[in-house]
Amino acid sequence: MTFRNSMGFIGYVNMTALMISIAIAILVTILYAIYYALRPCNRIKKLGDLGLFLGDPQLKGVYRERQITRLAKLRRIGELPPVYPNGWYCIAESDEIKPKCIKEVTIFGNNLFNIDLDNTNPLVRHTWDGKWAPQTGENAHVSVMHLDQYMTIAGFRIPLTDSHLRAEQHGPGIVHMLFDFGILGRGVVLQHVTPQEPLQQLVRFKLYSTVPRWFAKFFLISEANQFERDIWVWSNKKYIKSPILVRNDGPIQKHRRWYSQFYKENSPRLLPNGELSNRPKSVYDW
C-alpha cells in the first residue's frame, strides 16, 4: 500500500506487518481477559477504607491512613476485654510463602518472620564455612574471623567464585579484611567506625587490591550494599540484657563477652531524657 503525504513524499505501509501487530494486540487482550476472569479472587481493603467516613478528605495516601489510625485510637470505645485472646490464628497462607523466601508477619504487636525451607536441593548453592575466635595475651583486644566461600550450579563449582577472608577486628572501631580471590588477585578492606553521637556512627570503607579495577568496584559496592542492609536491622534493634539465643546464632555470646572489655563502669550511658551520664569535660577525661 502506498500513500502521498502533504509534502509530496510517497510512503509505504506493510499491510502484513500491520495486520500481524493488530492480531497480536487483540490476542494479548483476550488472554489477559481470560486470565483475569479465571484467576482466584483476592479482594483487599486497607485500614480506613471501611468503618470510618471523613467526607472528601484533603489528605491522600499514607497521610490519610495515619490520620484515620489516629482518629480510631482517640475515639471512645469503653472498657475493653483483653486485646489478644488465647488461641490459634492464621499468620500467613501457603501461596504467600515462596520457597526459600522470608515473609514478615505482624501479629500481637510483634514482627515475626516465616520461612519455607521445603526446597532442600536448589540448583544454585552458596557454600561457605567460617569461624571466629578472640586472641589472647597482648592481643586480647583483637579478634579474628576466617571465611571461605564458593558457589556451585548443579553440583559443579562455578569458576572465579572462590574467595578466602581473614578479618581482624582491632577494638571496636578498626577492622582489616584481607581477601584472596585466587587468580583474580588479593585485596584488603579497611573499615573504620567512628562514634559521633549516641546511636550514630560514621563508617568508612577503603579498598586496596591487585584485582582488576572493574572487579574492585563491583566488590566494594557489594560490600557497601550488604552493610546498608544491616543498618535496617540496627535501626529497629532492641537492646535486651540477657537475650534468648538459639543454636544457629553461632558464637554471638562469645563475641559479646569479648566486646564487653571495651566498656568500663564510668563509660557514658544514654539516659531516658536523651542526655549522657559521665559526659567527659575534655579530651583528658577519656
LINFEN-V930258 format. One line per field, one symbol per residue. phi: phi as a letter, one per 20 degrees, with the letter a starting at -180 (. if undefined). burial: I if it has 16 or more other C-alpha atoms within 10 Angstrom, else O. A space follows every 10 residues. Layout:
phi=???
burial=???
This chain:
phi=.dbcefenee dcdeffffff ffffffffff fffffffeff fceddefofc nccdmdfffc mfffffffff fffefecmee fgfcffqece dadffedegm dddecdblmc ddcdcddfee cffdcddbbc bcbfecmfdf edcccdbdbb ccclndfefm dfbcccdddd mecccddddc dmffpcacdd dcddfdbgmc cddcccddbd fgffffffff ffffffffff fffffdeded fcfeddfffm efffffffff fedcfefgce egenedelff ebffef
burial=OOOOOOOOOO OOOOOOOOOO OOOOOOOOOO OOOOOOOOOO OOOOOOOIOO OOOOOOOOOO OOOOIOOIOO OOOOOOOOOO OOOOOOOOOO OOOOOOOOOO OOOOOOOOOO OOOOOOOOOO OOOOOOOOOO OIOIOOOOOO IIIIOIOIOI IOOOOOIOOO OIIIIIIIIO IIOIIIIIII IOOOOIIIII IIOOOOOOOO OOOOOOOOIO IOOOOIOOOO OOOOOOOOOO OOOOOOOOOO OOOOOOOOOO OOOOOOOIIO OOOOOOOOOO OOOOOOOOOO OOOOOO
